[in-house]
Amino acid sequence: MSDPLIHARGLTVRRGAREVLRAVDLEVRPGEVLGILGPNGAGKSTLLRALLGLVPATGELRVDGRPSARLSARERAGLLAYVPQRSHLQAGLAVREVVGQGRYAAGGHADDAVTTAALARLGLEGLQERAFPTLSVGEQQRALIARALATGARALLLDEPTAALDVRRALETFALLRELADEGRAVVVVVHGLDEARRVADRLILLREGAVAATGSPREVVAADPIREVYGVELVEGGALGFRLSED
């Protein structure tokens, strides 16, 4: 088994006197998808941002075996790429330029082959000359994922990347995350739906009020007792519509 690419122990985030994230332990290794699950306000996005070093946190956080705080901006960019829930970019940059931003941290150029490959992988070739703000929210989200791919980072951290996507694009995104993990990247993804959590993740962390309520395989975490305790609902196996990508 490979060493963890991201390793956290006792990770805690405070806002004033309140702990919004409390003593979280986690590891994620190359080749796996770690899903972060929990109700609204449970601390999912805060945990993701703490792992990225975007919010002050206490506890131990190591990336590629090194203390996160000691990484330079260039080193961090080569290890971790972030896909937020929503972009606030208002500048009229072309989609290719936005995706190419991911190359700058790695010393590349927006017009290089890596940018072209990232655009193609997200099905954005036909939109690459469009101004980013003119895209739909779902198209913007795909561009942000392509930008993260273009960095070449060893770990991708995504905050509900399918929230604005239709069913087909969401399934394609989950399939892509699986492919990226199989290629050797570590993937950490905040998921909202319980069925999505089971579908995409190798392991899950279930948060409740900033603390870990359950962790383990999807079948262990998306199970009757944890779901009842955290969400206050009964899990009905097979009780939801299911979808898969068609083969044509």
Secondary structure, DSSP 8 states (H G I E B T S, - for coil): ----SEEEEEEEEEETTEEEEEEEEEEE-TT-EEEEE-STTSSHHHHHHHHTT-S--EEEEEETTEEGGG--HHHHHHHEEEE-SS----S--BHHHHHHHHHHTTT--TTSHHHHHHHHHTT-GGGTTSBGGGS-HHHHHHHHHHHHHHTT-SEEEEESTTTTS-HHHHHHHHHHHHHHHHTT-EEEEE---HHHHHHH-SEEEEEETTEEEEEE-HHHHSSHHHHHHHHSS---TT-S--------
